[in-house]
Amino acid sequence: MKTIKVLVVDDSAFMRKWISDFLSEHPRLEVIGTARNGREALEKIAALRPDVVTLDVEMPVMNGLETLQRIMRDHPVPVVMVSSTTTEGAENTIAAMQYGAVDFVAKPSGPISLDLYKVKDELIGKVLHASEANVAALTAPRRQHPSWRPSFKAAARPQQAIVAIGTSTGGPRALETVLTQLPPDLAAPVVAVQHMPKGFTTSLANRLDALAAITVKEAEDGEVLQNGTAYIAPGGVHLIVREEGGALKARFDESPPRAGHRPAVDVLFESLAAIRLCRKIAVIMTGMGSDGTAGLKKLKESGNTKAIAEARETAVVFGMPRAAIEAGVVDVIVPLDSIAAAIVQLIGE
């Protein structure tokens, strides 16, 4: 099996050594160099041609965000960000996801020598997954203007609808593309699960809200879901939807993680299978693994459901869409730039 060459970029000598030592323990990973700042990183990427780069968000000389943008422009390569869990660190990490980073690992917040081992397996796993990422999808130019025209007529909406989106690796960038192309008068609420830890989902929702014509917010337990609003599942809990008093409400579920994920797409989709009030539109986009497929099977069995999957050519990681497609539960397969238009069309049917 091919060895994956990794460049480790961090201004802390301790962190460079820790990341390098942990990655080197895996038989498929070889750390071929380290860099102390962004400028040094760009030089070493050009010289060493790594398969994956781990990149600190906050560095002197050239910070992680500027470095990332230069990498994606000049030497496209999968990048895993290493971030602090502060509010500023979370905001910068979400920005990095939009700029083309494949994934991120949050630095431990407690006593550093004790907590580092907690993220060791996560770091190794994300570097391995990043090596399989579709770099062309990360660097492809994205549509800058909404694909909608505000000409929906109420008569074309025979029944209330709800849109549910599931995504993982590469998801923040994909969510930006889809949500910014939806019209402000969208005749459905949107609920979305993005695999992400607590704290980071708040920054994700805030950033998407600033960019989209629809309202985007982190979901709150018990709130009534409104048309023209997208609700992002908070990290650390499952998001489910319930019919209560003739309205759709967001509810939190603290049952154990599914396949390591909380929130999990399967849990959201399964909750929608019990909804009889409206039509359901399920969307599965880029992500490692198969989260969403089992839930989508139950959702399709419940009836009144259409499913959209992101096409291989635009998915950063095709795992989640592929699993759903191979299970035979997908109605529409379209590239990322066409998902919003497909959603609008299905709502209007």
Secondary structure, 3 states (H helix, E strand, C coil): CCCEEEEEECCCHHHHHHHHHHHHCCCCEEEEEEECCHHHHHHHHHHHCCCEEEEECCCCCCCHHHHHHHHHHHCCCCEEEEECCCHHHHHHHHHHHHHCCCEEEECCCCCHHHHHHHHHHHHHHHHHHHCCCCHHHHHCCCCCCCCCCCCCCHHHCCCCEEEEEEECCCHHHHHHHHHCCCCCCCCCCEEEEECCCCCHHHHHHHHHHHHCCCEEEECCCCCECCCCEEEECCCCCEEEEEEECCEEEEEEECCCCECCECCCHHHHHHHHCCCCCCEEEEEECCCCCCCCHHHHHHHHHCCCEEEEEECCCCCCCCHHHHHHHHCCCCCEEECHHHHHHHHHHHHHC
